Amino acid sequence: MDIDRVLLDEAANTVQNLEDGVAVLEAELAAIDQRVAEINAEIRQAKLARQRLLDFRPRLGSEFQCPRCWIQGDARATLEASPNTTGEEILTCRTCGSEYVVPE
């Protein structure tokens, strides 16, 4: 085999190897793009948190409101009270499951 053929074959093999990796690289890039979108959403949420705190009201009518749902998602969610054996009251969010202990 002459040197030209060897070099052409090696060039073709190099191209094939690079092309074989494209699908993996595209999948990695899609995952990175998804993570960038998630990070940007978290940044937007964090920047809005201070204003949401100013707008937060602990009560919705006669029911208590979940601070986590309001601050993190601008969502109104009520808390359900349940007594604890230690004499404290526990407020549980019906939406996110967060619990808040209220000392008596």
Kinemage of the C-alpha trace (Angstrom):
@kinemage 1
@onewidth
@group {chain A} dominant
@subgroup {mainchain}
@vectorlist {calphas} color= white
{ca met a 1} P 0.000 0.000 0.000
{ca asp a 2} L 1.363 3.393 -0.841
{ca ile a 3} L 1.721 6.258 1.602
{ca asp a 4} L -1.078 8.243 -0.039
{ca arg a 5} L -3.597 5.435 0.604
{ca val a 6} L -2.434 5.041 4.238
{ca leu a 7} L -2.829 8.760 4.908
{ca leu a 8} L -6.243 8.926 3.171
{ca asp a 9} L -7.467 5.951 5.199
{ca glu a 10} L -6.222 7.554 8.395
{ca ala a 11} L -7.976 10.819 7.490
{ca ala a 12} L -11.224 8.909 6.827
{ca asn a 13} L -10.903 7.072 10.151
{ca thr a 14} L -10.351 10.359 11.956
{ca val a 15} L -13.482 11.821 10.364
{ca gln a 16} L -15.515 8.741 11.317
{ca asn a 17} L -14.326 8.901 14.918
{ca leu a 18} L -15.277 12.563 15.162
{ca glu a 19} L -18.684 11.964 13.568
{ca asp a 20} L -19.335 9.042 15.927
{ca gly a 21} L -18.950 11.411 18.878
{ca val a 22} L -21.427 14.004 17.598
{ca ala a 23} L -24.530 12.383 19.128
{ca val a 24} L -22.885 12.174 22.538
{ca leu a 25} L -21.711 15.780 22.331
{ca glu a 26} L -25.159 16.973 21.221
{ca ala a 27} L -26.758 15.169 24.175
{ca glu a 28} L -24.242 16.759 26.546
{ca leu a 29} L -24.929 20.177 25.038
{ca ala a 30} L -28.692 19.705 25.432
{ca ala a 31} L -28.181 18.783 29.100
{ca ile a 32} L -26.001 21.861 29.589
{ca asp a 33} L -28.623 24.080 27.909
{ca gln a 34} L -31.281 22.617 30.209
{ca arg a 35} L -29.141 23.292 33.270
{ca val a 36} L -28.463 26.868 32.102
{ca ala a 37} L -32.229 27.412 31.798
{ca glu a 38} L -32.744 25.999 35.310
{ca ile a 39} L -30.021 28.238 36.746
{ca asn a 40} L -31.493 31.304 35.049
{ca ala a 41} L -34.913 30.458 36.490
{ca glu a 42} L -33.402 30.134 39.979
{ca ile a 43} L -31.657 33.496 39.568
{ca arg a 44} L -34.924 35.159 38.492
{ca gln a 45} L -36.703 33.564 41.455
{ca ala a 46} L -34.040 34.742 43.901
{ca lys a 47} L -34.202 38.286 42.532
{ca leu a 48} L -37.987 38.342 43.051
{ca ala a 49} L -37.836 36.876 46.564
{ca arg a 50} L -37.270 40.171 48.399
{ca gln a 51} L -40.313 41.777 46.741
{ca arg a 52} L -42.416 38.700 47.483
{ca leu a 53} L -41.382 38.972 51.123
{ca leu a 54} L -42.725 42.524 51.187
{ca asp a 55} L -46.008 41.258 49.713
{ca phe a 56} L -46.293 38.202 51.986
{ca arg a 57} L -49.285 38.002 54.297
{ca pro a 58} L -49.223 35.276 56.980
{ca arg a 59} L -53.005 34.897 56.820
{ca leu a 60} L -55.380 34.322 53.949
{ca gly a 61} L -58.665 35.235 55.514
{ca ser a 62} L -58.868 32.936 58.516
{ca glu a 63} L -56.194 30.510 57.291
{ca phe a 64} L -52.437 30.735 57.499
{ca gln a 65} L -50.393 30.958 54.298
{ca cys a 66} L -47.258 28.934 53.504
{ca pro a 67} L -44.291 31.312 53.303
{ca arg a 68} L -42.214 28.895 51.219
{ca cys a 69} L -44.868 28.497 48.503
{ca trp a 70} L -45.358 32.256 48.369
{ca ile a 71} L -41.678 33.226 48.263
{ca gln a 72} L -40.484 30.472 45.950
{ca gly a 73} L -43.436 30.202 43.614
{ca asp a 74} L -45.687 33.227 44.111
{ca ala a 75} L -48.351 30.669 45.042
{ca arg a 76} L -50.974 30.952 47.732
{ca ala a 77} L -51.132 27.771 49.780
{ca thr a 78} L -52.854 27.280 53.102
{ca leu a 79} L -51.429 25.621 56.183
{ca glu a 80} L -53.223 22.959 58.195
{ca ala a 81} L -52.790 23.025 61.972
{ca ser a 82} L -52.270 19.906 64.033
{ca pro a 83} L -51.376 19.646 67.722
{ca asn a 84} L -48.142 18.029 68.789
{ca thr a 85} L -47.576 15.900 71.901
{ca thr a 86} L -45.001 18.425 73.164
{ca gly a 87} L -47.628 21.160 73.356
{ca glu a 88} L -46.454 22.867 70.187
{ca glu a 89} L -48.667 23.339 67.181
{ca ile a 90} L -47.474 22.176 63.779
{ca leu a 91} L -48.629 23.943 60.636
{ca thr a 92} L -48.277 21.801 57.506
{ca cys a 93} L -48.553 23.107 53.968
{ca arg a 94} L -51.144 21.277 51.925
{ca thr a 95} L -49.201 22.031 48.741
{ca cys a 96} L -45.455 21.600 49.390
{ca gly a 97} L -45.521 19.641 52.652
{ca ser a 98} L -43.426 22.162 54.598
{ca glu a 99} L -43.908 22.094 58.334
{ca tyr a 100} L -43.711 25.011 60.744
{ca val a 101} L -43.555 24.491 64.510
{ca val a 102} L -45.378 27.118 66.547
{ca pro a 103} L -44.335 27.131 70.205
{ca glu a 104} L -47.129 27.603 72.698
